[in-house]
C-alpha cells in the first residue's frame, strides 16, 4: 500500500469518527422542535459532509491501493459503487434538512424530515450502498487474512463497515463508539 492510499484511508477513518462526534443530536434526543434546532446548527452540515467524505475517501483509498490484485479491484469497485449510492442520501440529509429547518415552522419539521429520510427509493439506495461498502470491507479483510501478515488487521474494518447500517438504530453514545471503531 502506498502513502497516498494510507493517507486517503486514514482521512476516511477520521471523517467517519468526526461525523458522530460533531453531529448535533437534539433531533434524536429532544422533543420534535429539537429537530429544527439540530438541522439549523452549522455543525449539522459540517458533520454530515464529513460522513459523506468518509465514504468518498474510503473508496478513493481502495482505488489507489487496488493495483493488479483482483480482490483489490473488486473491493475498490464495491466501495465506489457504495459511495455513489449513499451520497444522494447524505446530500438530502445534509442540505435538505438544513433547508427545511430554515423555511418551515418547527412543528412541521418532523413530518418533512420523515419524508426526506424515509422514502423507499432513498432508503433503498442508501441500504444498497451501505451493503456494497460493507462487502468491500469484507473483501479487504479476506484479502488481508489470506496474505498471512497481520491477518486480523482487516477484521475491525469489515466489522465497522458491516455494522454501519445497524448503528443508525443506536443511541448517540453507540454511534460515536461505532465512528471511533471505524477510525
N, C-alpha and C positions, 0 to 999 in steps of 0.2 A: 504494500500500500504506500503510495507516495504522500508527500507532505500536503499537497492540495486536497487530496481525499481525506486525510486526517483532519485538516482544518475545517472542511465542509461538514464532516460528520460530528466533530466537536461543536461547531456552531449550531448544528441541528439539536444536539443534546442540550445546549444552553437555552436555545429557543423553547424547546419542549418543557424545560424546567421553569423558565420565567413566565410562560403563559399562565399557569395556575397561580403562581406566586403573586403576579401583578394584577390579575383579573379581579375586578370588584365583585364581591359575592352577594351583595344585597338582593340581587334578582332571585337568588335561591333561598335566602335566609330571612327576608323581611316580608311584610305584607305586600300585596300586588303593586302598590305605589312605589315600593323599593326597586322594582324593575326599571322604572323610568330613571331613577337616580343612578343605577348601575350603568344603563345604556348610555346615559348622557355624560358619564365620567370619562375624561380623556384617557384614563388608563384602560378603559374598555377597548378602545381602538388599538392602543399600543399592545396590550396583552394578546388580543385575538390576531393581530398582524404577526406577532411572534409565533403564535400557534401555527399559522399558515406557513410562515417561513421555515418552521421546523420540518415540515413535510418536503418543501422545495429543497432545502439544504441536504436533507437525508437522501433524496433521490439523486441530486447532483453529486453527492459524495460517492454513491454507489456507481453512478455512470463513470466517474473518473477512475474508480478502482476496478471496474469490470474487466478490462484487458481482454485477454484471449480466452478466459475461463467461461465455459458455457453456463455454469451456475452463477457466475458473477454477472453475466449479461442478463440472465433470467431475473436475478434479484433487482438489477437496475431497471429493467423493463417493468416489473411489478410495482416497484416504488414510484416510478414515473407515472404509470397509469393510475395508481392510487392517489398520488398527489393531484393529478388532473381532475379526478373525481371528487376529492374533498374540498378543493379550493373554492368552487362556487358556493358551497355551504358556508365556509369560513367568510367569504365575501358578504353574503347576506347577513350572517350573524354580526360581523364586524361593522359594516357600514349601514346596512338596512335597519338594524335595531337601533343604532345611534340616531339615524334619521327619524325613526318612529318616535323615539323619546323626545326629540326636539320639536315635533309637529302636532302631536295629539295630546289630549288630556291624560293625566296619569292613569285614570281608571280605565282608559281604552288600551293602554299598553299591553296588558297580559293577553288579550284576545289577538291583537295584531302580532305579538311575539310568537304566539302559538301558531298562527297562520304562516309566519316566516319559517319557523323552525320545524314544523311537523307536517308539512305537505308530503305526500307519498313519493313524489319524484325527488324532492330534496333529500328526504331521509334515505331513499333507496340509493341514490348516487353517493351519499355520504357513507352509508354502510358498505357498499361495494368497494369504495375507495379505501376504507379502513381495512377491509378484508384483504385487498391487494397488497397494501403496505404490510399487514401482518404476515402475509405469505412471503414477502420479500425478506422480512426478518427471520423467518423460519429457514429460508434458503441460505441466508448468510450463516445462521447457526449450524446448519447441517454441513455446509462447506467448511466451516471452522472446525467442527468436530472431526471431519474426515481428514483434515490436514495434519492432525496429530499434535500440533503445537498449541498449547494453551486451549485445549478442547472446549473448556467451559466458557470461554470468553464471549461467545455469541449467544449464550443462553439468556442472560439478563435482557439483551436487546430483543430477542424473539419474544420473551415473556412480556416485556413492556409494550411492544407493538401489538401483540396478540390480545392484550387486555385494554387497548386504547378505547374501544367502543364500550365495554362494560364499565370502565372507570367513570363514565359520564353519569352513572347512577349512584356514585358515592357522594358522601358529604365532602365539603371543601378540603378538610384535612386529608382525606383519602386521595383526592385528586391531586393535591400538592405532593403527596408522597409518591404518587404514580409519576408525576413530572420529574421528580428527583431521581427515580429509578431509571427513567429514560436518559437522564444526564449521565 
